[in-house]
């Protein structure tokens, strides 16, 4: 597939699944033996495990969750996104109860496309920045 076609697969995933909530589209967009690496959010192998993770998040920690792409860099089968996530913390997240606070945090995603589907994705997100915004944690010597 062309680089442009690979970018289109990733954009469709963001638009339809992440922002649109259409978890059924995961079957069309991800390889069955896919790998999702989310740093502190864990690693999921296989589409079944990933769909369970996504379903738990869709009705879970953040209301109005949105991912906005700020930059796309692609080469061959690799698509890299710089993005912001945002949402209101209305359910438990990493063991912390809901705070009702709205947060915006940065992230980077690296996707590998194989045969028109996402085969692997690895993410680095500013989870510390998120936790600071929610008041779940503080830094030593930092004013709240």
DATA-V702418 format. One record per residue. N is the residue number from 1. RES is the residue in one letter. SS is DSSP state (@ for helix, = for strand, . for the rest). PHI is phi as a letter, one per 40 degrees, with the letter a starting at -180 (NA if undefined). D_LAST is the distance of its C-alpha to the last C-alpha in Angstrom with 1 decimal. Layout:
BEGIN
n:N res:RES ss:SS phi:PHI d_last:D_LAST
n:N res:RES ss:SS phi:PHI d_last:D_LAST
END
This chain:
BEGIN
n:1 res:X ss:. phi:NA d_last:49.2
n:2 res:X ss:. phi:c d_last:48.2
n:3 res:X ss:@ phi:d d_last:44.7
n:4 res:X ss:@ phi:c d_last:44.4
n:5 res:X ss:@ phi:c d_last:45.4
n:6 res:X ss:@ phi:c d_last:42.8
n:7 res:X ss:@ phi:c d_last:40.1
n:8 res:X ss:@ phi:c d_last:41.4
n:9 res:X ss:@ phi:c d_last:41.1
n:10 res:X ss:@ phi:c d_last:37.4
n:11 res:X ss:@ phi:c d_last:36.7
n:12 res:X ss:@ phi:c d_last:38.7
n:13 res:X ss:@ phi:d d_last:36.5
n:14 res:X ss:@ phi:c d_last:33.3
n:15 res:X ss:@ phi:c d_last:35.0
n:16 res:X ss:@ phi:c d_last:36.8
n:17 res:X ss:@ phi:c d_last:34.9
n:18 res:X ss:@ phi:c d_last:31.2
n:19 res:X ss:. phi:c d_last:31.0
n:20 res:X ss:. phi:c d_last:34.2
n:21 res:X ss:. phi:g d_last:34.0
n:22 res:X ss:. phi:c d_last:37.6
n:23 res:X ss:@ phi:c d_last:37.5
n:24 res:X ss:@ phi:c d_last:41.3
n:25 res:X ss:@ phi:c d_last:41.1
n:26 res:X ss:@ phi:d d_last:39.7
n:27 res:X ss:@ phi:c d_last:43.3
n:28 res:X ss:@ phi:c d_last:44.5
n:29 res:X ss:@ phi:b d_last:41.8
n:30 res:X ss:= phi:b d_last:41.2
n:31 res:X ss:= phi:c d_last:43.8
n:32 res:X ss:= phi:c d_last:44.7
n:33 res:X ss:= phi:b d_last:43.8
n:34 res:X ss:= phi:c d_last:40.5
n:35 res:X ss:= phi:b d_last:37.6
n:36 res:X ss:= phi:b d_last:33.9
n:37 res:X ss:= phi:b d_last:31.4
n:38 res:X ss:. phi:b d_last:27.7
n:39 res:X ss:@ phi:f d_last:26.2
n:40 res:X ss:@ phi:c d_last:23.7
n:41 res:X ss:@ phi:c d_last:25.2
n:42 res:X ss:. phi:h d_last:28.6
n:43 res:X ss:= phi:b d_last:32.1
n:44 res:X ss:= phi:b d_last:34.7
n:45 res:X ss:= phi:b d_last:38.4
n:46 res:X ss:. phi:g d_last:40.9
n:47 res:X ss:@ phi:c d_last:40.5
n:48 res:X ss:@ phi:c d_last:40.6
n:49 res:X ss:@ phi:c d_last:37.6
n:50 res:X ss:@ phi:c d_last:35.7
n:51 res:X ss:@ phi:c d_last:36.7
n:52 res:X ss:@ phi:c d_last:35.5
n:53 res:X ss:@ phi:d d_last:32.0
n:54 res:X ss:@ phi:c d_last:32.0
n:55 res:X ss:@ phi:c d_last:33.3
n:56 res:X ss:@ phi:c d_last:30.5
n:57 res:X ss:@ phi:c d_last:27.9
n:58 res:X ss:@ phi:c d_last:29.7
n:59 res:X ss:. phi:b d_last:29.4
n:60 res:X ss:. phi:b d_last:26.3
n:61 res:X ss:. phi:c d_last:22.6
n:62 res:X ss:= phi:b d_last:22.2
n:63 res:X ss:= phi:c d_last:24.0
n:64 res:X ss:= phi:g d_last:25.1
n:65 res:X ss:= phi:d d_last:24.5
n:66 res:X ss:= phi:a d_last:25.8
n:67 res:X ss:= phi:b d_last:26.5
n:68 res:X ss:= phi:b d_last:27.3
n:69 res:X ss:= phi:c d_last:29.3
n:70 res:X ss:= phi:b d_last:28.6
n:71 res:X ss:= phi:a d_last:31.3
n:72 res:X ss:= phi:b d_last:34.2
n:73 res:X ss:= phi:b d_last:36.1
n:74 res:X ss:= phi:a d_last:39.2
n:75 res:X ss:= phi:a d_last:42.1
n:76 res:X ss:. phi:g d_last:44.8
n:77 res:X ss:. phi:c d_last:43.5
n:78 res:X ss:= phi:b d_last:39.8
n:79 res:X ss:= phi:b d_last:37.3
n:80 res:X ss:= phi:b d_last:33.8
n:81 res:X ss:= phi:b d_last:31.1
n:82 res:X ss:= phi:b d_last:27.9
n:83 res:X ss:= phi:a d_last:25.9
n:84 res:X ss:= phi:b d_last:22.8
n:85 res:X ss:= phi:b d_last:22.1
n:86 res:X ss:= phi:a d_last:20.5
n:87 res:X ss:= phi:i d_last:20.5
n:88 res:X ss:= phi:b d_last:19.1
n:89 res:X ss:= phi:c d_last:18.2
n:90 res:X ss:. phi:b d_last:20.9
n:91 res:X ss:. phi:a d_last:22.2
n:92 res:X ss:. phi:d d_last:21.5
n:93 res:X ss:= phi:a d_last:20.3
n:94 res:X ss:. phi:f d_last:20.8
n:95 res:X ss:. phi:g d_last:21.1
n:96 res:X ss:= phi:c d_last:17.9
n:97 res:X ss:. phi:c d_last:18.8
n:98 res:X ss:. phi:d d_last:18.2
n:99 res:X ss:. phi:b d_last:15.0
n:100 res:X ss:. phi:g d_last:16.8
n:101 res:X ss:. phi:c d_last:14.3
n:102 res:X ss:= phi:c d_last:15.9
n:103 res:X ss:= phi:b d_last:15.2
n:104 res:X ss:= phi:b d_last:17.1
n:105 res:X ss:= phi:a d_last:17.7
n:106 res:X ss:= phi:c d_last:20.4
n:107 res:X ss:= phi:a d_last:23.4
n:108 res:X ss:= phi:b d_last:26.8
n:109 res:X ss:= phi:b d_last:29.8
n:110 res:X ss:= phi:b d_last:33.2
n:111 res:X ss:= phi:b d_last:36.1
n:112 res:X ss:= phi:b d_last:39.7
n:113 res:X ss:= phi:b d_last:42.3
n:114 res:X ss:= phi:b d_last:45.6
n:115 res:X ss:. phi:f d_last:48.5
n:116 res:X ss:. phi:g d_last:46.5
n:117 res:X ss:= phi:b d_last:43.7
n:118 res:X ss:= phi:c d_last:40.4
n:119 res:X ss:= phi:c d_last:41.3
n:120 res:X ss:= phi:a d_last:38.0
n:121 res:X ss:= phi:a d_last:34.4
n:122 res:X ss:= phi:b d_last:31.6
n:123 res:X ss:= phi:b d_last:28.0
n:124 res:X ss:= phi:b d_last:25.0
n:125 res:X ss:= phi:b d_last:21.8
n:126 res:X ss:. phi:c d_last:18.2
n:127 res:X ss:@ phi:c d_last:17.2
n:128 res:X ss:@ phi:c d_last:14.3
n:129 res:X ss:@ phi:d d_last:12.9
n:130 res:X ss:@ phi:c d_last:13.9
n:131 res:X ss:@ phi:c d_last:12.2
n:132 res:X ss:@ phi:c d_last:8.8
n:133 res:X ss:@ phi:c d_last:9.5
n:134 res:X ss:@ phi:c d_last:10.8
n:135 res:X ss:. phi:g d_last:8.0
n:136 res:X ss:. phi:c d_last:10.9
n:137 res:X ss:. phi:a d_last:9.7
n:138 res:X ss:. phi:b d_last:7.2
n:139 res:X ss:. phi:c d_last:8.8
n:140 res:X ss:. phi:d d_last:10.2
n:141 res:X ss:. phi:g d_last:9.3
n:142 res:X ss:. phi:c d_last:6.4
n:143 res:X ss:. phi:c d_last:3.8
n:144 res:X ss:. phi:c d_last:0.0
END
